């Protein structure tokens, strides 16, 4: 009888601690809101959702709850609220692969700050494109888009999580990234960008049913978060970039 120890089994799904904490927060907030009376939940959405009309000089001061504080915090807090279980689940499904890779690469502090910055960028993009919009914008989509954009800077590199020959999760997340210029000349990155922007264009010209309401998709916020993630990735990345084989500048 062979008494040799069996090799340890790999867990079916492993998430970095920062990603697990984020999911707990998002679902806890949504679960608590689901237990509240409808009028109180609406008050939360108006207080913590992002409303571009708050910054419209033609709107009476104090027309929205939260006052001056909400003028500031809603650039970020809107990303913690979701319309219904479908909305939050859709965002989480996109966040799981890309956010997990980024959390492993950046570490908790960089990861959360990065998501916050891309969420704020998404809010600014929505404000610029909908300066008089009264409806509140909610959802983590801009931050998710930022995580996706950052991840593609290294995701297609050999050994990373979207390559054909990837290592374990930790090794895949630490593969040296391409400079921005080289990434924008990479065929797989360009294909991903084309599909992503195409999907946002198609979904952005119509509306989707979210729960019992029909809400337009804030695709400009998605693009704002995505562009911020793509451009700002190097400022947060602790892993040295891939060594250039030509005279491209590191960005």
Beta strands, then each sheet from edge to edge (+ up, - down):
strand 1: 207-210
strand 2: 213-216
sheet 1: 1+ 2-
end
